[in-house]
Amino acid sequence: MKMRCFSFLMFLMLGVYAFAQKDVTQFLGIPVDGTKMEMVQKLKAKGFKYNSTYDWLVGEFNGREVVLLIAANNNKVWRVAVRDKWTTDEANIKIRFNALCRQFAKNEKYLPLNDKPELLEEERIGYEMMVNNKRYESHYYQSPKDLRTLSEEERTLALSEAGLRDTPWVSLAMEERKEQVSALIYYMEDKYWSKKRVWFMIDGEGLEYRIVIFYDNEYNHADGEDL
């Protein structure tokens, strides 16, 4: 979904969203990056306990007991998965899923990639997951890079790809400004923001369910380079 609302785009251009010095996905203020050992040590410093038997960490996150699983590619961390330690029933998992949707929606560190992800009361998630293999997910970008950080070369390339001239902002009419901003947002979303994805899903185990939240650094994710 491409975000075209002009007022929202202008909001971004004013730099309301902060970004880290190293612009990758973060979990609890820790970049999802570096070696797995380094990530484990940083998470232990946050109070999580490492379980060597299962190669995961346990602790509390967002008011829940959770298990943290770390995924790496070529010894570079690309994902931290936050899994509820305990399962629950269908009614409660819907409440939990919707509560998370609302928490992400009001958190200015995130931009939504889906419209109206909350589940309706009548949604039969057990039936849908078991019979129709339906997945219940909600996706976001985290702390997008500020448009003002684009180099002149990147700006020119973005506008060229959109078939627009790199005309000074002050000389553009309002409609032309909208087109230019939309082109820059599209470019930033594809090149930078999509690398900082955070999403969560309902994971089913029979008639029991849990939430899993994924903090993904797509810069480190395998992309066929080993083929």
N, C-alpha and C positions, 0 to 999 in steps of 0.2 A: 504494500500500500504506500503510495507516494503522497506526502503531506503537502497540499497545495494552498492551504489557508494563508492568505497574505499577511494578516495581522500576526499569526503565529510565526510565520517566517521572519517578519520584522523583529518579533520578540527575540528570536534566536540571534539575529544579526546584531542586536544590541549587547550580546554577550551575557545574557542572564545565566546561562548554563556554564558552570565552571568545568574545567577538565584537568586531569592529572598531568604532572610534568611529563610522565611517560604515558601517552594516551592509549592505554589498553584497559580492558575490563578490570574492575576491582571488586574484591570481596572483603568486606569489613575493613576497607581502606588499604588492603594488600593487593598489589597488582597480580593478576592471574598470569604469572610469567616466571621465568627462572627455572631452576631444577626442582624436581619433586621434593628432594631433601630440604632445600631452602624453604619451600612452601610449608612443609610439615613443621619446621622449626618456627616459622612466623605464626602459624596457627596455634602451636603450643604456647607461644608467648601471649596469645589472646585468651588462653585458658582451656583450650581443647586438649583432650587426652588421646595419645596415640595408642592404638591397639595393633600390636605387631602380628597377632594371629590372623586378623582379617585385613590388615593393611589399610585401616581407616582411622579416622579420628571421631571422638564422641564429645558432645558438649551441648550447649544451649544456644539457640539462634532464634531471634524474633519470638521469644516466649515459649519455644518448644524444645524438647529434647530431640537432638538430631544426630545423624551420622554424616560425616563428610568424606566423600570419595574424590580422589585427585586423579585426573587423567593427563598423561604426558605423551608427547610425540617427539622422538629423538631427544629425550631427556629435557624437553621444554614443556612446562605445564600449559595446557590449553583449556582445561576445564576443572572447575570445582563444583561438584554436585552435592547439594544439601538435601538429604532424605530424612523424612520424619522417622524417628526411631520406632514409633508405635503406629499400628494401623487403627482404622476406625470404620464405622459403618457408612452406608450410602448417604443417609440424611446428614450426618455430621461432616462428611467430606465435601458435600455441596456447600455447606455453610463455610467451611474452611477455604475452599476454592474462591468463593465469592468475596470473602473477607480479604484474601490476598489481592484479588483484582482491584478492590477499592483502595488498598494500601499502596499499590503500585501507581494507581491513577492519580493519587494526591501527592505523590513524591516527585518533586521537580527534577530529580536526577534521571528520570526515565521518560522516554517517548514511546507511546504505544504503537504496535504494529498491527493490532486487530481492533475492530469496532465491537463494542458491547460484548466482551468476553464472559460476562457473568451468566451463570446457569439459571434457567427458569425453575420455579418450584416444581413444576410437573415433569421436568426432565428425568427420564429413567436411565441413569448412567450405567447401572449394573447391566440392564438388558442391552443397551446400546454398545457397551464395551464387549460383552460376551458374544452377542449375536451378530452385530454389524461391525465389530472391530473399530468402533469410533474412538477417536483420541480427543481428550479434553486438555487443551493447552492455551497458554496466553503468552505472547511474545513482546519484547521491548528492546529498545536500544538504550544503552547506559551512557550518561554524560557525554553528549555529542560534542565533537570538536567545534570550536567557534569558527564561523565563516571568516572572521577577520584574520585567521591564521593561514588562509590560503596564500600561496605565493602568486606573484603576477603571472608566472608560467601556468600554474594550475588554473587560475581564473580564466586566462585566455583560452586554455584547452577546454575547460568546461563549457564556456560560451560557444566556442567553435563547434563542439560536438552537438550542441543544441541548435546550431545554425544561426546564432546570434552574433552581432558585432560587440566587441568589448568597448562600448561607448561610455564615456564618463557619466556617472550616476546623475549629476546635476542637470545634464542636458537631456535626460530621458523623460518622456511623458509617463504618467502613472501606469498605464497598461504595459508600457515597455519595461518599466521597473519591475512589475510583477513577473513578467516573462524572464527577466534576468535573474531575479532572486530564485524563481522556481528552478531554473537551469542549474544554478549553483547548489541549491539544496539537493537536487537529484544527483549531482556529481559527488557531493559530500557523503550522501547516504550510501551510495554504491561503493565509494573508495574507502571511507573511514568508519562511518557509523555502523555499517553492517558487520564490522569486525568486533563490535562490542555488544554482543547479544546476550540478554538475560531472559530466560523463559522458565515457565514451570508447567507441570502436568500432573494429572491424577494417574497414579500407578496402582493397578488392581491386582490383588492376590485372592482369587476366588471371590468371596463376598466381602472381603476386607480391602481397605484402600488407604493410600498415603499420598502425600504431596512430595514431589521432588522438584527442587529449584536448581537450574543450571546457570552458572556464570561462565560464559564461553569467551575465550580469547581466540578469535578466528585467525589471527596472524600466525599462531603456532599450530593450528589444526592441520592435519595431513591433507594435502591437496593433490595427491598423485605424484608427488616429486620422487617417490621411491620406486615407481613403476618402471 
